[in-house]
């Protein structure tokens, strides 16, 4: 049923050709070698070999952009994040019981397949290599106290980029607020994962949470997240408004609120992702005196959001993901 739903959805776009459907990983292996697809949609739950194991084999031997298809279980969410670390391009939630809301599903999977087809698989393969090394990430140290806050926006490829960045930060790092484009059913699981990997405390934001040193807040996938200020303290509030820049939560909403309340007390960072969400808000932050950073093209899975931000003059510094933590620390230590 899941394969038929995918076939029906993707067939709605005349520019996408479905060149094969496989019932298990062993059949898929032979088909991939012979047909050399541009993109693979891979279920996590398959007979004979699970999708995560098969993904590793694909990325080792014939790196190809892979979109993982998963049920919305707690365990499934965590496996999705594992798959992104092992080189998957993106993911999509499946409904294997009916064809309800097929148009919405089709729009999403078509957009992701087209974007995946334009990605350099070598960038994705590097994720697997870095993950399998299992080397400890060296923490960058702060030399002095800072009253700044850090705001980050990201989309496709952002989960792995955020993990890489946050793992390098010390436990006494200034407060961080993150908008990552992600379904509401995934954001709490993502926060839990980061909390287990990082020295800082990471949690899904709650309405009214105060920003604190050593704490990271991840935007809830159902609401826009806005920054507000009371005296010398910063808080976050939910906003259940319409989509902004095509998203809710929107990076633009967070960055625009920061521009209003933080002046030069904030650092705005825009990471890998499709589209232009965050660029306008980052420009507002820069014009308000904030320091702004955009991820460079080479280290992005999708050079969309940072590219637009750079083109409109919203970025003070263009930095690779490997050097991002060190750059932010150097700004804080000034």
Secondary structure, 3 states (H helix, E strand, C coil): CHHHHHHHHHCCCCCCCCCCCCCEHHHHHHHHHHHCCCEEEEECCCECCCHHHHHHHHHHHCCCEEEEEECCCHHHHHHHHHHHHCCCCEEEECCCCCCCCHHHHHHHHHHHHHHHCCCCHHHHHHHHHHHHHCCCCCCECCCCCCCCEEEEEECCCHHHHHHHHHCCECCCCCCEEEEECCCHHHHHHHHHHHHHHCCCEEEECCCCCECCCCEEEECCCCCEEEEEEECCEEEEEEECCCCECCECCCHHHHHHHHHHHCHHHEEEEECCECCCCCHHHHHHHHHCCCEEEEECCCCCCCECHHHHHHHCCCCCEEECHHHHHHHHHHHHCC
